Amino acid sequence: MRTAAVLLAAGKGERMWPLTSTRPKPLLPVALGESLLERWIKALKEITEDIIVVVNKEHVKYFENLRSEYGVELAVQIAAPGTGAALASVKPPEADYVVVAYADVYLQRPLLELKRLLAEAPSVLAVRVDDVSQYGALVVENGEVREVIEKEMSGPGLINGGVYVFSKEIFELLKELKPSKRGEYELTDLVKGLRAVEVASGWKDVGRPWDIFDVMKMEFEVREGLENPWGPGKVYGELPEVKGEVYVEGPVYFGEGVVLGPFAHVRPYVALLDGVKVGPFVQVKESMIMEGSRLPHLNYVGDSVVAEDVNFGAGSVTANLRFDEREVEVTLKGQRVSTGRRKLGAIVGGGARIGVNVSLMPGTRVGARSWIYPGCVVRGDVPDGARYKC
């Protein structure tokens, strides 16, 4: 059985702002230093060498290195919107079946799930959730999909997991595809009759910055840990350069070249990626700090995501709990929504500079390359490139 694969990576990732101001969502290193796209490519390489990544024309430069590093091909999505239009942008490969996956979907064991889908081909990954209202609900009879209902149902059920195995006839069917109610050409209109294969391990649609916390926890479950020289629990990745006394409570992931201490405290479910510095009297709790960012002294960062090349001034902190202890809210696409989390700190975009003695309130989002002037208390959203004075 000849198999090819297409990864759909052309989305803009607007809900992941400000993390996506400096790189596309599929390239964010959300899986303990590894991007979702890299995970997909590595798993698919066990099945086929024929892998195509669909990107939008504005982002082509970010994906160019994939050609040389992994031997994949790039295709630019045609102007029409939607996942169906994205797949239609690809020249039909010479294969009996084509695996199609959304590149922003995290699978805890991707190769396992791909093999199960191929065994039932043509098929679609199904995920059982408590509330289907935010997804495409699958109506399944005798193991086959009869209908997909987009965001019109509620309560428990099966949803579309964003991974398909289509027969080669899919490219002919795409020619007859009509726009949906949202004005997009949707792949979900072509899943009728596919076998529904329920996911056997962890799954996450990574659409919002705080989804990264769930991905981190699932990834810790399948990584091989190391003995922790500085406290309880396991550590993962590379051992950091440690200066003086530190206390580390695993699980904690360290990338290459991390510098820790003296007198730093790293609490569970933290990922410090390549080149991160956590200096004297700094505490980090349940957060991801991306490449080259610096928490040099007297900082507290909790339940936060800090993008690459961010610098925190002395004494600057994130507040992660509302005074009334209600769920933290943020604004997504112009609407105020609950994150579902009582504890959520800040989401800080790449290249931001946080001055000394700054307090970032729960749910604050700081745009990429922005400056927060010393002593400010920041609430809400700070645009990319802003100069925030108080």
matplotlib code that plots the C-alpha trace (Angstrom):
import matplotlib.pyplot as plt

x = [0.0, 1.6, 1.1, 1.8, 1.2, 0.1, 0.5, -1.7, 0.3, -1.2, -3.2, -2.4, -2.7, -4.5, -5.7, -2.1, -1.0, 1.5, 3.5, 2.7, 4.0, 7.5, 6.9, 4.0, 2.1, 3.2, 6.8, 6.4, 8.4, 5.5, 6.3, 9.2, 11.4, 10.0, 7.5, 4.3, 5.4, 8.7, 6.8, 4.5, 7.3, 9.4, 6.4, 5.4, 8.9, 8.4, 5.6, 6.5, 9.1, 6.5, 5.6, 4.2, 3.7, 1.1, 1.9, 0.7, 2.7, 3.6, 5.3, 7.2, 10.6, 10.0, 9.6, 12.3, 14.8, 12.4, 13.4, 17.1, 16.6, 13.8, 13.5, 9.8, 8.2, 6.4, 3.1, 1.6, -2.1, -4.3, -6.2, -9.4, -9.9, -10.3, -8.7, -10.3, -8.6, -5.3, -5.4, -6.5, -3.2, -1.2, -0.4, -1.9, 0.8, 1.3, -0.2, -3.1, -3.7, -2.8, -2.5, -3.8, -3.2, -3.6, -0.1, -1.4, -2.8, -0.7, -0.7, 1.0, 1.9, 1.6, 3.1, 0.8, -2.2, -1.1, -0.7, -4.2, -5.7, -3.9, -5.1, -8.7, -8.2, -10.0, -10.5, -10.6, -9.3, -12.1, -11.7, -14.2, -14.7, -17.1, -18.4, -18.5, -19.8, -16.4, -15.6, -16.9, -19.1, -19.0, -22.2, -21.1, -23.1, -21.6, -18.1, -18.6, -19.0, -22.5, -22.3, -20.1, -22.0, -19.9, -20.3, -24.1, -24.2, -23.3, -22.6, -20.3, -19.5, -17.0, -15.2, -13.1, -9.4, -7.9, -6.1, -7.4, -6.4, -8.1, -8.0, -6.5, -10.0, -10.0, -8.4, -11.3, -13.8, -12.1, -13.0, -16.7, -16.4, -18.6, -18.1, -19.5, -21.8, -18.6, -17.5, -14.7, -13.9, -14.0, -12.4, -15.0, -17.6, -15.7, -15.5, -18.8, -18.3, -14.8, -14.1, -14.0, -10.9, -11.0, -7.7, -5.8, -3.5, -3.3, -4.7, -4.8, -5.9, -3.4, -5.3, -4.7, -1.5, -2.6, -3.1, 0.6, 0.4, -1.7, 0.8, 3.7, 2.1, 1.3, 4.8, 6.4, 4.5, 6.2, 9.7, 12.6, 13.5, 16.8, 17.6, 17.2, 20.3, 18.6, 15.3, 12.3, 10.9, 12.6, 14.4, 14.3, 16.5, 20.0, 21.4, 21.8, 24.8, 24.1, 25.6, 25.5, 22.4, 19.2, 16.0, 14.3, 11.0, 10.4, 9.1, 11.2, 12.6, 16.0, 17.1, 20.7, 22.8, 20.4, 21.9, 20.3, 21.0, 22.3, 19.3, 16.8, 13.6, 12.0, 8.7, 6.9, 5.8, 8.3, 10.1, 13.2, 14.3, 17.7, 19.8, 17.4, 18.8, 17.1, 19.1, 19.4, 16.2, 13.9, 11.0, 9.3, 6.2, 4.2, 5.5, 7.3, 10.2, 11.4, 14.8, 17.2, 14.9, 16.2, 14.8, 18.0, 17.1, 14.2, 11.5, 8.4, 6.9, 3.9, 1.4, 2.9, 4.3, 7.3, 8.4, 12.0, 14.5, 12.5, 14.2, 12.6, 14.0, 14.9, 11.8, 9.3, 6.7, 3.6, 0.4, -1.4, -4.5, -7.3, -8.1, -11.6, -10.2, -12.5, -11.4, -9.1, -10.5, -8.8, -10.0, -10.0, -11.1, -12.8, -14.8, -14.1, -13.8, -12.9, -9.7, -11.2, -8.2, -8.2, -4.5, -3.0, -0.1, 1.1, 1.7, 4.7, 5.7, 9.2, 11.7, 9.7, 11.5, 10.0, 11.4, 12.3, 9.5, 6.8, 3.7, 1.9, -1.7, -3.5, -4.2, -2.1, -0.7, 2.4, 3.1, 6.3, 9.1, 7.2, 8.7, 7.1, 8.5, 9.7, 7.2, 4.1, 1.1, -0.1, -3.6, -5.1, -3.3, -0.2, 0.2, 3.3, 6.0, 4.3, 6.0, 3.9, 4.4, 2.5]
y = [0.0, 3.2, 6.1, 9.8, 12.5, 16.1, 18.4, 21.4, 24.3, 27.4, 28.8, 32.2, 31.2, 34.4, 32.9, 32.0, 35.7, 37.0, 33.8, 33.7, 37.2, 35.9, 32.4, 30.2, 28.2, 24.8, 25.8, 26.9, 24.5, 23.6, 19.9, 20.4, 22.1, 20.3, 21.8, 20.0, 20.0, 18.3, 15.6, 15.0, 14.8, 12.4, 10.1, 10.2, 9.4, 5.9, 5.4, 7.3, 9.6, 11.4, 14.3, 17.7, 20.7, 23.2, 26.8, 30.3, 32.5, 34.9, 32.2, 30.3, 31.6, 30.0, 26.5, 26.6, 24.7, 21.7, 20.8, 20.2, 19.0, 16.5, 16.2, 17.3, 19.4, 22.7, 23.8, 27.2, 27.3, 28.8, 32.0, 30.2, 29.7, 26.4, 23.0, 21.7, 24.5, 23.7, 20.1, 21.1, 23.2, 20.0, 18.2, 14.7, 12.3, 8.9, 6.9, 4.7, 6.5, 10.0, 10.8, 14.4, 16.0, 19.4, 20.5, 22.2, 18.9, 17.3, 13.5, 12.0, 8.9, 9.9, 6.8, 4.6, 6.5, 6.7, 2.9, 2.4, 4.8, 3.1, -0.3, 1.0, 3.2, 5.2, 6.6, 9.6, 10.1, 10.5, 12.0, 11.5, 14.8, 16.0, 18.9, 18.8, 22.4, 23.9, 21.2, 19.3, 16.6, 13.2, 11.3, 7.6, 4.5, 1.0, 2.5, 4.9, 8.6, 9.6, 13.3, 16.1, 18.8, 22.0, 23.7, 23.2, 20.4, 20.2, 17.6, 14.5, 12.8, 12.2, 15.0, 15.2, 14.8, 16.5, 13.4, 11.5, 8.7, 9.3, 7.2, 8.7, 9.6, 12.5, 14.8, 14.3, 14.9, 18.2, 19.6, 19.3, 20.8, 23.8, 26.6, 25.9, 28.2, 30.0, 30.6, 28.1, 24.9, 22.3, 18.8, 17.8, 17.8, 14.8, 12.5, 10.8, 7.0, 7.1, 4.7, 6.5, 5.4, 6.6, 8.0, 5.6, 8.2, 11.9, 14.4, 18.2, 20.8, 23.5, 26.6, 28.9, 29.7, 27.9, 24.7, 24.4, 23.5, 20.4, 19.4, 19.7, 17.4, 14.8, 15.0, 14.4, 11.1, 9.7, 11.2, 9.4, 11.2, 11.6, 11.5, 14.9, 16.1, 19.2, 17.9, 15.5, 14.3, 13.7, 16.1, 15.8, 16.9, 18.3, 19.0, 22.8, 24.8, 25.3, 28.2, 27.7, 26.4, 25.7, 23.7, 21.9, 20.0, 17.7, 17.2, 19.9, 20.0, 21.7, 22.5, 23.0, 25.7, 26.6, 28.5, 28.1, 29.9, 30.7, 30.4, 29.7, 27.6, 25.7, 24.1, 21.2, 21.3, 23.8, 23.8, 26.0, 25.8, 26.3, 29.2, 30.3, 31.9, 31.7, 33.7, 34.5, 34.4, 33.6, 31.2, 29.6, 27.5, 25.6, 27.7, 27.4, 29.8, 29.7, 30.0, 32.6, 34.3, 35.6, 35.8, 37.3, 38.1, 38.5, 37.3, 35.2, 33.6, 31.3, 29.6, 31.7, 31.3, 33.4, 33.4, 33.6, 36.4, 38.0, 39.9, 40.4, 43.3, 42.9, 42.4, 41.9, 39.3, 37.6, 37.5, 34.2, 34.3, 36.9, 38.7, 37.2, 33.7, 33.5, 32.0, 34.2, 35.8, 37.0, 38.6, 36.3, 37.7, 40.6, 38.6, 38.2, 34.5, 32.4, 30.4, 27.8, 28.3, 29.8, 30.3, 31.9, 34.3, 36.2, 35.3, 37.3, 37.6, 37.2, 39.9, 41.8, 43.8, 43.9, 46.8, 46.5, 46.1, 45.4, 43.4, 41.6, 40.8, 37.5, 36.9, 39.8, 39.4, 41.3, 41.8, 40.8, 43.3, 45.6, 47.4, 47.7, 50.6, 50.2, 50.1, 49.5, 47.3, 45.8, 44.5, 43.3, 43.3, 45.2, 45.4, 44.2, 46.8, 49.0, 51.3, 50.9, 53.7, 54.2]
z = [0.0, -1.2, 1.3, 1.2, 3.8, 3.8, 6.9, 6.9, 8.4, 6.7, 9.6, 11.0, 14.7, 15.8, 19.1, 20.0, 19.8, 20.9, 20.5, 16.8, 16.1, 15.7, 14.2, 12.9, 15.4, 14.1, 14.8, 18.4, 20.6, 22.8, 23.3, 25.7, 23.1, 20.0, 17.6, 16.7, 13.1, 13.9, 15.8, 12.9, 10.4, 12.5, 13.0, 9.4, 8.3, 9.8, 7.3, 4.1, 2.6, 0.6, 2.9, 1.8, 4.2, 3.1, 4.3, 3.6, 1.3, 4.1, 6.2, 3.5, 4.8, 8.2, 6.7, 4.1, 6.3, 6.4, 2.8, 3.7, 7.3, 6.7, 2.9, 2.9, 0.1, 0.6, -1.1, -0.8, 0.0, -2.8, -2.0, -1.0, 2.7, 4.6, 5.1, 1.9, -0.1, 1.7, 0.6, -2.9, -3.1, -3.3, -6.5, -6.0, -5.0, -6.5, -3.6, -2.7, 0.5, 1.8, 5.5, 6.2, 9.5, 11.0, 12.1, 15.3, 16.7, 19.4, 19.7, 22.7, 20.7, 17.0, 15.4, 17.3, 16.2, 12.6, 12.4, 13.9, 11.4, 8.5, 9.6, 9.2, 6.1, 4.9, 8.4, 10.7, 14.2, 16.7, 20.2, 23.1, 25.0, 27.7, 25.6, 21.8, 21.5, 20.5, 17.9, 14.9, 16.5, 14.7, 14.3, 14.1, 13.2, 13.1, 13.3, 10.3, 10.2, 9.0, 9.6, 11.1, 12.9, 13.4, 16.8, 17.0, 19.6, 23.2, 25.8, 25.7, 22.4, 19.7, 17.8, 14.8, 15.9, 12.8, 11.4, 8.3, 6.0, 2.6, -0.5, -3.5, -4.8, -2.3, -4.9, -7.3, -4.6, -3.6, -7.1, -6.2, -2.7, -2.0, 0.6, 4.1, 6.1, 7.2, 3.6, 3.8, 1.9, 4.7, 4.7, 7.2, 4.4, 2.9, 6.0, 5.5, 5.3, 6.9, 9.7, 13.1, 15.0, 18.6, 19.9, 22.2, 23.9, 24.7, 22.2, 22.2, 19.7, 20.5, 19.7, 22.7, 24.7, 27.9, 25.9, 26.1, 29.8, 28.9, 26.2, 28.6, 31.1, 28.5, 27.1, 30.5, 30.7, 27.6, 28.0, 29.7, 32.9, 34.8, 38.5, 40.0, 41.9, 43.4, 44.8, 44.4, 41.1, 37.7, 35.4, 31.6, 28.7, 29.5, 32.9, 33.4, 34.5, 38.2, 40.2, 44.0, 45.8, 43.9, 44.5, 41.7, 42.0, 39.1, 36.5, 35.0, 31.4, 30.6, 27.1, 26.2, 27.8, 30.6, 33.5, 37.0, 40.2, 42.7, 45.1, 42.3, 42.9, 40.0, 40.8, 39.0, 35.3, 34.1, 30.7, 30.4, 26.7, 25.2, 26.6, 29.3, 32.4, 35.8, 38.2, 41.9, 44.0, 41.0, 41.3, 38.3, 38.6, 35.8, 33.0, 29.6, 29.1, 25.5, 23.9, 25.2, 27.6, 30.9, 34.4, 35.9, 39.5, 42.0, 39.6, 40.0, 36.9, 37.5, 35.1, 32.2, 28.7, 27.9, 24.2, 23.0, 23.8, 26.6, 29.4, 32.8, 34.9, 38.6, 40.8, 37.9, 38.5, 37.0, 39.1, 38.4, 40.6, 40.5, 43.8, 43.7, 42.7, 39.7, 36.4, 34.4, 31.3, 28.1, 24.8, 21.8, 18.4, 20.1, 22.6, 26.4, 27.2, 30.2, 30.0, 32.3, 34.6, 38.1, 37.8, 34.7, 34.6, 31.6, 27.9, 26.7, 23.1, 21.6, 22.1, 24.8, 27.5, 30.9, 33.1, 36.8, 39.4, 36.8, 37.8, 35.0, 36.2, 35.5, 31.8, 30.6, 27.1, 26.2, 22.5, 20.7, 20.8, 23.2, 26.2, 29.6, 31.4, 35.1, 37.9, 35.8, 36.7, 33.4, 32.7, 29.4, 26.1, 25.1, 21.3, 19.4, 19.4, 22.0, 24.5, 27.7, 30.2, 33.4]

ax = plt.figure().add_subplot(projection="3d")
ax.plot(x, y, z, "-o")
ax.set_aspect("equal")
plt.show()
